[in-house]
Amino acid sequence: MSISENIASVLQRISFSAIKAGRRTEEVKLVCVTKESDVEMARMAISCGITDIGENRVQEAISKYRSLGNVVRWHMVGHLQRNKAKDAVEIFDLLHSVDSLSLMEELNKQAGRLNKRQDVLIQVNVQGEKQKFGIDPQGVKELITAAPNFQNIKVIGLMTIAPIVGDKERTRPIFRNLKQMAREISALQIKDVEMRELSMGMTQDFEVAIEEGSTMVRIGSAIFKNQEI
């Protein structure tokens, strides 16, 4: 299948899952992850209507950004190291993977240098998997409570990565737990902190994530794998 056909299929599945959950299709944003695709494939996706591009590595994103520019919104969906904060705030509209106070401090510093207010999501390691990045659930509220101290950072939601399992239904409790965390944080009414975005769901589990409240799904292989341009 072509990239355009794959995108149409993914959008149809997003719509079906949203409607099944009693939600509007427009409530779910498709972030097209181009981490293993070259700039021409990314350009093709954009020509098919993609408005949001996700990248896992800052350097690869910079290369694509230089070719494509700001015709789309840029999302950092992979682990972000402090030494990449300077470059990250220069090109990304939304950082999905903030998981420590030290990273937040550095992002605030670099965003301030650009007179920018950087939108971020807090990445939560819901199950406490040792091989995954993300803050422990017990530390989420403490980190978010500190957010108002950083004038150039805006927390707008949470992100998580579910384990890859044979039965995608097994991911449902993870997404449900993240949604509950967002509700609890919203109830705290922390200044300048919003919980309007839940970035959860990838190729293998995005339909379940949408049913549990995801507002952003990060899709790569379902769009670019086994395709024909």
Order of alpha helices (4+ residues) and beta strands (2+ residues): alpha-beta-alpha-beta-alpha-beta-alpha-beta-alpha-beta-alpha-beta-alpha-beta-alpha-beta-alpha
